[in-house]
Every structure is written in structure tokens, then in C-alpha cells.
Amino acid sequence: MISVKFLIRNNEIDEITVSGHAGFADEGEDIICAAVSVLTISILNGLTEIVGRKDLCASVKDGYTHFTIPKTSNELQTIKTDTLIATYQLGIQGIKEAYGDYIQIKEEKK
């Protein structure tokens, strides 16, 4: 099962951890793993390349991605960051609605 964990501090997501494998199909043919991977790498690329967030701390390995999103004083970066994170959450939620037995979403407030 894939686990997507959102760590929330001060009502804002500042860490995202994605771990595990869906086990829906054989490796290389698992559409759920592929979908979650594409969304996760896309948000990282969007945050760094489009929004210009060079301050992210990210770890990407097979079956595991973790990244932190520090607060920024740049208001435009904050708006863009929040928009991408909300879009990512919608995408992950859509996968969960379609394939709930293979993915779990956790929100942890600190």
C-alpha cells in the first residue's frame, strides 16, 4: 500500500512523505504507483523549477519520497506553493477515491 502523509504546522502543509508500493500490478505495470509517482515528482519539479523554491529539502528513493516546504516571506511564492500543494492533494485524493484499497492518506497536525 502507498502511504501519503501530510504534516501540518500552523494550518499549513510543510512536509509531505510518500512511501510504499501499491501492489496493484507487477512492477512496471502498476498504474497506481505510476500515477502517484508522476504527481509527486511533478509537484517537486513545479516547486523548484516553476515557483523557484530552491529551499526545499527533498529525498527521493525507490518507494519513498520526502520533502519539506519551508515558509517563505515571498508572497507570490507562497501563493504559487499553496496552489501546487492544493492541486497535488486533489490528485492524490482522486487516486484514493478510485483505488482506495491501495493508497492511504494521513494528515498529522503538529
N, C-alpha and C positions, 0 to 999 in steps of 0.2 A: 504494500500500500504506500502511496505517496502522502507525505505529510507536508502541509504548507502552514507555517506558523508566522503570525504577525505579532511582533512585540510592540505594544502601545505605551508610550510615555507622554504625559500631558496631553492626552487626546490626539496624539499624532503617531503614526507608524514610523518607528525609527530603526527597526530591524526586520528582515524577512529571512526565514530559513525554509528551504525546500529540501526534503530528504526522502530517500527510499525509491522503490520501483513499483510501478502499478501491478505488474504481474497479469495484465490483461491478455497479453500475447507474448510470443517468443521475442527475445532481444532482437532489435532491429525492425520489428513489425508491430510494436506496441504503440498504438495511436495515442493512448493517454499519456504515456511517458513523453512521446514526441510533442504533444500539444503543450504540456506543462513546461518542457524544456524550451520550446520556442518562445512562449510567453515570458519565461524567466530571463532568458538571455536577451530578449528584446527590450525588457524594461531596463536591464543593466546597460545595454547599448544606448538606449534613449536617454537615460540619465547622464551618462558620461559624454556621449557624442553630440546629442541634440541640446540638452539642457546645460551641458558644460560642467557637470558635477565631478570634478577631479578629486573630491574629498571623500568619495565612497571607499569603504574598506570591504573588499569582496574576496570570497574564497569559492572557487568553482572546481569541483571534482566529480568523478563519476557517481551519480546518485546523490549528490549533495551540493547545494549552493547556499551560501550565507552572505548577506551583505547588510551593512549598517548605513543609515542615511542621516548624517549629522544635520543639525539645524544650520540654516544659513541666514545671514542678515540681508541677503539679496532678495527683495520681494518678488521679482519676476521669476527667479529660480525657484522660490518657494511655491508659487502658483503652478509652474510647469511640473515641478516634482510631485505636488499633490495630485495633479491631473493624471500623470502617468501611473502613480500608485493606485488611484481610484480605478483607472482603466484596467490595470493588472488584476485588482480584486474582482472586478466584473468578469474578466476572462476566466479566472480560477473558479469563481462561483458557478459560471456556466458549465465548466467541465464537471464540477461536483454534482450539479443538477442532472447531468446526462449520465454520469458514471460514478455515482455516489459510493459504490462498494469498493472503489479503487483509489479514492482520494479523500483525505480528511483536511479540514481547515480548522486551525486553532487561533484564537485571539487571546493573548496574555497581556493583561494590564499591569504595569509596574508603577 
